[in-house]
Amino acid sequence: MDKGIIVRTIIVGPLQTNCYVLGCSNTLNAVIIDPGADIVKIKAVVNQEKLKLKAVVLTHGHYDHIGCLNHFDLPVYIHADDAEMLVNSEKNLSACFGTGQEFKPKIKILKDNDIISIGDLQLKVLHTPGHTRGGICLQVRDVLFSGDTLFCHGVGRTDLPGGSFEALLNSINQKLIKGLDPQTLVFPGHGSSTTISQETRENNYL
């Protein structure tokens, strides 16, 4: 992984969601990716690394990836097609968990190929619908945050509202397998890290 990039993984919530702290080692500017739960754990990592949080970035709008939003007074970046999930407990699935949470953050709408600057880093948005309509992956140099699009030896489920297995496979093949360097390090929304080359060889879904 590029030495200019700080990545810290925090496993949060009952669904063992991967929340990531992504920072620029030169400026210590940072963002939180998918803060689903356990705000104390997240803030402890930020403080330990002495990072300056600038924004929250969401790979999609499901509750297990957004549950801590009300604890941050920061801009929240999400793809346009998932933005409504932040303010609708049925669409973000929190109603299914019995919490029925809705959020009112400072929403910043994303689209395919947008760039989010984090100090000296440029975080590129790859729209990868399939798990949700507005699902995205986030690329910075030789690292990819794949949300619930691509897992180690798996892919995101597509049986929830807005899901499409055909769209998911197309997103993975066109944007990730064909579009990225095979040695790209992949940090998924759940489970262990992997690489594009490993998934190309070993992922039975692809």
C-alpha positions in Angstrom: 0.0 0.0 0.0 1.2 3.5 -0.8 3.1 5.1 2.1 1.1 8.3 1.8 -2.1 6.5 2.8 -3.3 5.7 6.4 -6.0 3.0 6.6 -7.4 1.7 9.9 -10.1 -0.9 10.0 -12.7 -0.9 12.8 -15.2 -3.8 12.9 -18.5 -2.5 14.1 -22.0 -3.6 15.0 -23.8 -6.9 15.0 -23.2 -7.5 11.3 -19.5 -7.1 11.7 -19.3 -4.2 9.3 -15.9 -2.8 8.3 -15.7 0.9 9.1 -12.5 2.5 7.7 -10.5 5.6 8.8 -8.7 6.8 5.7 -6.1 9.5 6.2 -3.3 11.4 4.4 0.0 10.8 6.1 1.4 14.1 5.0 -1.5 16.4 6.2 -3.3 14.0 8.7 -6.6 15.0 7.0 -9.0 12.1 7.1 -12.5 10.8 6.3 -14.6 8.0 7.9 -15.9 5.4 5.5 -19.1 3.6 6.6 -19.5 4.4 10.3 -22.1 1.8 11.1 -21.9 1.5 14.9 -19.6 1.7 17.9 -18.8 5.4 17.8 -16.5 5.2 20.8 -14.2 2.7 19.0 -14.2 4.9 15.9 -13.3 8.1 17.7 -10.6 6.3 19.7 -8.8 5.3 16.5 -9.1 8.9 15.1 -7.6 10.3 18.3 -4.9 7.7 18.5 -3.7 8.6 15.0 -4.1 12.4 15.7 -6.2 12.7 12.5 -8.3 15.7 11.4 -11.7 14.5 10.2 -13.1 16.3 7.2 -16.0 14.2 6.1 -17.9 10.9 6.2 -18.1 8.9 3.0 -20.7 6.2 2.5 -20.4 3.3 0.1 -24.2 2.8 0.2 -27.2 3.6 2.4 -27.9 0.4 4.4 -28.2 0.9 8.2 -25.2 -1.2 9.2 -23.0 1.2 7.3 -24.6 4.5 8.4 -25.7 3.9 12.0 -23.3 6.5 13.6 -24.1 9.4 11.3 -25.8 11.5 14.0 -22.5 11.5 16.0 -20.6 13.5 13.4 -21.0 17.1 12.5 -19.4 16.7 9.1 -20.5 16.6 5.5 -21.7 13.2 4.5 -21.0 12.0 0.9 -23.3 9.5 -0.7 -24.4 8.6 -4.3 -27.5 10.3 -5.5 -29.4 7.0 -5.9 -29.0 6.1 -2.2 -29.4 9.6 -0.7 -33.0 9.0 0.2 -32.0 6.0 2.4 -30.5 8.4 4.9 -33.9 9.9 5.7 -36.1 6.8 5.4 -35.9 4.0 8.0 -37.6 1.5 5.8 -35.2 2.1 2.9 -32.1 2.0 5.0 -33.4 -1.1 6.7 -33.0 0.1 10.2 -36.8 -0.5 10.7 -35.9 -4.2 10.3 -33.5 -3.9 13.2 -36.2 -2.4 15.4 -34.5 0.9 15.7 -36.2 2.9 12.8 -33.4 5.4 12.6 -33.4 8.3 10.2 -30.6 10.8 9.7 -30.4 14.5 8.8 -26.7 15.0 7.8 -25.2 17.7 5.6 -25.6 15.5 2.5 -23.1 15.9 -0.4 -24.3 14.1 -3.5 -21.9 12.0 -5.5 -21.9 10.7 -9.0 -19.6 8.4 -11.0 -16.0 9.6 -11.3 -16.3 12.4 -8.7 -13.2 13.1 -6.7 -13.0 13.7 -3.0 -9.8 15.4 -1.9 -8.3 14.3 1.4 -5.1 16.3 2.0 -2.8 15.1 -0.8 -5.0 12.1 -1.6 -7.6 12.0 -4.4 -10.5 9.6 -3.6 -12.3 8.6 -6.8 -15.9 7.5 -6.9 -16.8 4.4 -8.9 -20.5 3.9 -9.2 -21.1 0.1 -8.9 -24.8 -0.6 -8.6 -26.1 -4.0 -7.8 -26.2 -4.3 -4.0 -28.1 -1.0 -4.0 -28.8 1.4 -6.8 -26.4 3.9 -5.5 -23.6 1.6 -4.4 -20.1 2.9 -4.9 -16.5 1.8 -4.5 -13.8 4.3 -3.6 -10.4 4.2 -5.2 -7.3 6.0 -3.9 -4.0 5.2 -5.5 -3.4 1.4 -5.1 -6.3 0.9 -2.7 -10.0 0.2 -3.2 -12.8 0.4 -0.6 -15.4 -1.9 -2.2 -18.3 -1.6 0.3 -20.8 -4.4 -0.2 -20.0 -4.7 -3.9 -17.0 -7.1 -3.8 -15.9 -9.3 -0.9 -13.0 -11.7 -0.4 -14.3 -14.8 -2.3 -17.8 -13.3 -2.5 -20.1 -10.5 -3.7 -22.8 -8.4 -2.1 -26.3 -9.8 -1.7 -28.8 -8.7 -4.3 -32.1 -9.8 -2.8 -32.8 -6.6 -1.0 -34.7 -3.6 -2.5 -32.8 -2.0 -5.3 -30.6 -5.1 -5.7 -29.7 -6.7 -9.1 -27.3 -9.6 -9.5 -26.9 -8.9 -13.2 -26.1 -5.2 -12.4 -23.7 -6.2 -9.6 -21.7 -8.6 -11.8 -21.5 -6.0 -14.6 -20.3 -3.4 -12.1 -17.6 -5.7 -10.8 -16.4 -6.9 -14.2 -16.4 -3.5 -15.9 -15.3 -1.1 -13.2 -13.1 -3.3 -11.0 -11.8 -6.4 -12.9 -11.2 -4.6 -16.2 -10.8 -1.1 -14.8 -8.2 -1.5 -12.0 -4.7 -2.7 -11.7 -4.7 -6.4 -10.6 -2.6 -5.6 -7.6 -5.1 -3.1 -6.2 -5.6 -3.9 -2.5 -9.3 -4.3 -1.7 -10.9 -3.4 1.6 -14.5 -4.7 1.6 -17.6 -3.8 3.7 -17.4 -7.1 5.5 -14.7 -9.7 5.9 -11.0 -9.7 5.2 -9.0 -7.7 2.7 -8.1 -9.1 -0.7 -6.8 -8.0 -4.1 -8.3 -7.7 -7.5 -6.0 -10.4 -8.9 -7.0 -12.8 -6.1 -10.7 -12.3 -6.8 -10.2 -12.7 -10.5 -8.5 -16.1 -9.9 -10.5 -17.4 -6.9 -13.9 -15.8 -6.7 -16.5 -18.3 -7.9 -19.1 -15.6 -8.6 -16.9 -13.9 -11.2 
